């Protein structure tokens, strides 16, 4: 099969995921422990491709990349995705003015899976563990879709670690997703998705490509669960910027309600930005529209 360019492959993966979640692909088959890290006694092992490193966090070899310098900004990717496929269009410019730490979650990208379910709370604890492992102190956090849910849980569970919070295209209750989106999530089938660009992106970096069925199954189970984080929102202290696409996979009313609840929690000014001409599946490629929102909110390295 003719090789696709990296950017073309990532764009195709976004389109493929859109089709899967909107139409389904086959048939559907709490508190996490406090984050722990191993003491830093030697430098983290670099990845074989030289792009990042592995940190020992909560039983994982958690993959992360570091770009730029300045105040830390943590990037948390979407489900069945990677650093590059979610943030490739944004990362170079974000790294011009700050230290960007981009993580790949349990079972995603370079990070191998372990014997535990995927949970927003446990993945948030993994990111908290990485912040401690790298001695970052307090960091800004940007999460998209599934990664947006992880970012919300990180800010709620560890308010002392999050300075500013950007949540893109993610709800705080499961019923915030549109019904057709939830139906597509519940229908994700690993075998039916093998011949898709999403799987091709996964296979490029996964240490154990044969774990694909486990990743899709665990992701489907996570996204099919009911949850309500109304109480958790009250624990978030960081100012928040919520970003949704004009045609998103969650309802506009839900996003507006989340802003109201965050502002009512007294965490400072929380705002909602709707990005015109975008969908849930292509919004992260629109650096021309997102950077003018992100950069004023995040401010300069000294702000």
C-alpha positions as CSV (number, residue, x, y, z in Angstrom):
1,X,0.0,0.0,0.0
2,X,1.4,3.4,-0.9
3,X,2.7,5.3,2.2
4,X,0.7,8.3,3.3
5,X,2.4,11.5,4.5
6,X,2.2,12.0,8.2
7,X,-0.2,15.0,8.0
8,X,-2.4,13.2,5.4
9,X,-2.5,10.1,7.7
10,X,-3.6,12.2,10.7
11,X,-6.2,14.0,8.8
12,X,-7.5,10.7,7.4
13,X,-7.6,9.3,11.0
14,X,-9.8,12.3,12.1
15,X,-12.2,11.7,9.3
16,X,-12.2,8.0,10.0
17,X,-13.0,8.5,13.7
18,X,-15.8,10.9,12.8
19,X,-17.4,8.2,10.6
20,X,-16.9,5.6,13.3
21,X,-18.5,7.6,16.1
22,X,-21.4,8.9,13.9
23,X,-22.3,5.6,12.3
24,X,-20.8,2.9,14.5
25,X,-18.2,0.3,13.4
26,X,-19.4,-3.2,14.2
27,X,-21.4,-4.2,17.3
28,X,-20.7,-3.3,20.9
29,X,-19.4,-6.0,22.8
30,X,-14.1,5.3,42.2
31,X,-11.6,6.8,43.0
32,X,-8.2,6.0,41.7
33,X,-5.2,5.5,44.0
34,X,-3.1,8.5,44.8
35,X,-0.5,9.1,42.1
36,X,2.9,7.6,42.8
37,X,6.2,7.9,40.9
38,X,9.5,6.3,41.2
39,X,12.3,8.4,42.6
40,X,14.3,10.1,39.9
41,X,17.7,8.4,40.2
42,X,18.7,8.5,36.6
43,X,17.6,10.2,33.4
44,X,14.4,8.8,31.8
45,X,14.9,6.4,29.0
46,X,14.6,7.9,25.6
47,X,12.2,6.4,23.1
48,X,13.7,4.5,20.2
49,X,12.6,7.1,17.7
50,X,14.3,9.8,19.7
51,X,11.2,12.0,20.0
52,X,10.5,11.5,23.7
53,X,11.1,9.8,27.0
54,X,9.5,7.2,29.3
55,X,8.8,8.1,32.9
56,X,8.0,5.4,35.6
57,X,4.6,6.5,36.8
58,X,1.9,4.3,38.5
59,X,3.2,1.1,37.0
60,X,3.4,2.6,33.5
61,X,6.3,3.5,31.3
62,X,4.5,6.8,30.5
63,X,5.7,8.4,27.3
64,X,6.2,12.1,27.1
65,X,7.8,14.7,24.9
66,X,9.3,18.1,25.9
67,X,9.4,21.0,23.5
68,X,10.5,24.6,24.1
69,X,11.2,26.4,27.4
70,X,9.4,28.6,29.9
71,X,6.3,28.0,32.0
72,X,5.1,24.4,31.6
73,X,2.1,23.5,29.5
74,X,0.8,19.9,29.6
75,X,-1.0,18.6,26.4
76,X,-3.4,15.6,26.8
77,X,-4.5,14.0,23.5
78,X,-7.8,12.5,22.4
79,X,-9.0,8.9,22.5
80,X,-7.3,6.4,20.2
81,X,-4.9,9.2,19.3
82,X,-1.3,10.4,19.9
83,X,0.6,13.6,20.6
84,X,1.3,14.1,16.9
85,X,-2.2,13.3,15.6
86,X,-3.9,15.6,18.1
87,X,-1.4,18.4,18.6
88,X,0.8,18.3,15.5
89,X,-0.6,21.5,14.1
90,X,-0.4,23.4,17.4
91,X,2.7,22.2,19.1
92,X,5.5,24.1,17.2
93,X,3.9,27.5,17.9
94,X,2.9,26.7,21.5
95,X,6.6,25.7,22.1
96,X,7.9,29.0,21.0
97,X,6.9,30.7,24.2
98,X,6.6,27.9,26.8
99,X,7.8,24.5,27.9
100,X,5.4,22.0,26.3
101,X,5.1,18.6,27.9
102,X,3.0,16.3,25.7
103,X,2.0,13.0,27.2
104,X,0.6,9.8,25.7
105,X,-1.9,8.1,28.0
106,X,-2.2,4.5,29.1
107,X,-2.3,2.2,26.0
108,X,-2.0,5.1,23.6
109,X,0.9,5.8,21.2
110,X,4.2,5.0,22.7
111,X,2.8,4.1,26.1
112,X,2.2,0.4,26.5
113,X,-1.0,-0.8,28.2
114,X,-1.1,-2.4,31.7
115,X,-3.5,-4.6,33.5
116,X,-6.1,-2.0,34.6
117,X,-9.2,-0.4,33.0
118,X,-9.1,3.0,31.3
119,X,-10.5,5.5,33.8
120,X,-10.5,9.3,33.6
121,X,-9.4,9.4,37.2
122,X,-6.5,7.0,36.9
123,X,-5.2,8.7,33.8
124,X,-5.5,12.0,35.5
125,X,-3.4,10.6,38.4
126,X,-0.8,9.4,35.8
127,X,-0.5,13.0,34.5
128,X,-0.2,14.3,38.1
129,X,2.5,11.7,38.7
130,X,4.4,12.9,35.6
131,X,4.2,16.5,36.8
132,X,5.7,15.5,40.1
133,X,8.3,13.2,38.4
134,X,9.5,16.1,36.3
135,X,9.3,18.6,39.2
136,X,7.2,21.0,37.2
137,X,5.4,22.5,40.2
138,X,2.2,24.1,38.8
139,X,1.4,23.8,35.1
140,X,-1.1,24.9,32.6
141,X,-3.1,22.0,31.1
142,X,-4.7,21.6,27.7
143,X,-6.8,18.5,27.0
144,X,-8.9,17.5,23.9
145,X,-11.9,15.2,23.9
146,X,-11.0,12.2,26.1
147,X,-8.0,14.2,27.1
148,X,-10.2,17.0,28.0
149,X,-12.0,14.7,30.5
150,X,-8.6,13.7,31.9
151,X,-7.7,17.4,32.2
152,X,-10.9,18.1,34.1
153,X,-10.2,15.3,36.5
154,X,-6.6,16.4,36.9
155,X,-7.7,19.9,37.9
156,X,-10.4,18.6,40.3
157,X,-8.2,16.0,42.0
158,X,-5.0,18.1,42.1
159,X,-6.0,21.8,42.1
160,X,-2.5,22.6,43.5
161,X,-0.9,21.4,40.2
162,X,-3.0,23.2,37.6
163,X,-2.5,26.9,36.9
164,X,-4.8,27.4,33.9
165,X,-7.1,24.9,32.3
166,X,-8.1,24.6,28.6
167,X,-10.7,21.9,27.9
168,X,-11.5,21.4,24.2
169,X,-14.6,19.4,23.1
170,X,-15.2,17.5,26.3
171,X,-18.3,17.3,28.6
172,X,-18.4,17.0,32.4
173,X,-21.4,14.7,32.3
174,X,-21.7,11.7,29.9
175,X,-25.1,13.0,28.7
176,X,-23.3,16.1,27.5
177,X,-22.3,14.0,24.4
178,X,-24.9,14.0,21.6
179,X,-26.9,10.8,21.5
180,X,-25.5,9.8,18.1
181,X,-22.0,10.3,19.4
182,X,-22.6,8.0,22.4
183,X,-24.2,5.4,20.1
184,X,-21.1,5.5,17.9
185,X,-18.8,5.2,20.9
186,X,-20.7,2.1,22.1
187,X,-20.4,0.5,18.7
188,X,-16.6,0.7,18.3
189,X,-15.2,-2.7,17.2
190,X,-11.5,-3.3,17.1
191,X,-11.6,-5.8,14.2
192,X,-13.7,-3.6,12.1
193,X,-11.3,-0.7,12.7
194,X,-8.1,-2.5,11.7
195,X,-8.1,-1.2,8.1
196,X,-8.5,2.5,9.1
197,X,-6.1,5.4,9.4
198,X,-6.7,5.4,13.2
199,X,-5.2,2.0,13.4
200,X,-2.3,3.0,11.1
201,X,-1.4,5.9,13.4
202,X,-1.5,3.6,16.4
203,X,0.7,0.9,14.7
204,X,3.3,3.5,13.8
205,X,4.2,4.1,17.5
206,X,2.7,1.4,19.7
207,X,5.3,-0.8,21.5
208,X,2.9,-3.7,21.2
209,X,0.7,-3.3,18.1
210,X,-1.1,-6.5,19.0
211,X,-2.7,-4.6,21.9
212,X,-5.0,-2.8,19.6
213,X,-8.1,-4.9,20.4
214,X,-7.5,-4.2,24.2
215,X,-7.2,-0.4,23.6
216,X,-10.4,-0.2,21.5
217,X,-12.3,-2.4,23.9
218,X,-11.2,-0.4,27.0
219,X,-11.8,2.9,25.3
220,X,-15.3,1.7,24.3
221,X,-16.0,0.7,27.9
222,X,-14.8,4.0,29.2
223,X,-16.8,6.1,26.8
224,X,-19.9,4.0,27.3
225,X,-20.0,4.6,31.1
226,X,-22.4,7.1,32.7
227,X,-20.7,9.8,34.8
228,X,-21.6,13.1,36.4
229,X,-18.7,15.4,37.6
230,X,-20.9,18.2,38.9
231,X,-19.4,17.9,42.4
232,X,-15.9,17.6,40.9
233,X,-16.2,21.0,39.1
234,X,-16.6,22.7,42.4
235,X,-13.1,21.5,43.4
236,X,-11.4,23.1,40.3
237,X,-9.6,26.3,41.2
238,X,-7.9,27.1,37.9
239,X,-9.4,29.6,35.5
240,X,-10.8,27.7,32.6
241,X,-11.2,28.2,28.9
242,X,-13.7,25.9,27.3
243,X,-13.5,25.5,23.6
244,X,-16.1,23.7,21.3
245,X,-16.4,23.3,17.6
246,X,-19.3,24.9,15.8
247,X,-20.5,21.4,15.0
248,X,-19.3,19.5,18.0
249,X,-20.0,16.0,19.4
250,X,-21.3,17.5,22.6
251,X,-24.2,19.9,23.0
252,X,-23.7,23.7,23.1
253,X,-26.1,24.0,26.0
254,X,-24.0,21.5,28.0
255,X,-20.8,23.6,27.3
256,X,-22.6,26.8,28.4
257,X,-23.7,25.1,31.6
258,X,-20.2,23.9,32.4
259,X,-18.9,27.5,32.1
260,X,-21.6,28.7,34.5
261,X,-20.8,26.0,37.0
262,X,-17.1,26.6,36.9
263,X,-17.6,30.4,37.3
264,X,-20.0,29.8,40.1
265,X,-17.3,27.6,41.9
266,X,-15.3,30.8,42.3
267,X,-12.3,29.7,40.3
268,X,-11.9,33.0,38.4
269,X,-13.2,33.9,35.0
270,X,-14.2,30.9,33.0
271,X,-15.2,31.5,29.4
272,X,-16.6,29.5,26.4
273,X,-15.2,29.9,22.9
274,X,-17.0,28.4,19.9
275,X,-14.7,27.9,16.9
276,X,-16.6,28.6,13.6
277,X,-16.5,26.3,10.7
278,X,-15.2,23.3,12.6
279,X,-16.3,19.9,13.9
280,X,-15.2,17.7,16.8
281,X,-13.0,15.8,14.4
282,X,-11.0,18.6,12.7
283,X,-10.9,21.4,15.3
284,X,-7.4,20.5,16.5
285,X,-6.0,21.0,13.0
286,X,-7.2,24.7,12.9
287,X,-4.1,26.3,14.5
288,X,-5.1,29.5,12.8
289,X,-8.3,29.7,14.8
290,X,-7.2,28.1,18.1
291,X,-3.9,29.8,18.8
292,X,-5.6,33.3,18.9
293,X,-7.8,31.8,21.7
294,X,-5.1,29.9,23.6
295,X,-2.3,32.4,23.6
296,X,-4.1,35.3,25.3
297,X,-5.7,33.0,27.8
298,X,-2.4,31.4,28.7
299,X,-0.5,34.7,28.7
300,X,3.2,35.1,28.6
301,X,5.7,32.9,30.3
302,X,5.9,35.4,33.2
303,X,2.1,35.9,33.7
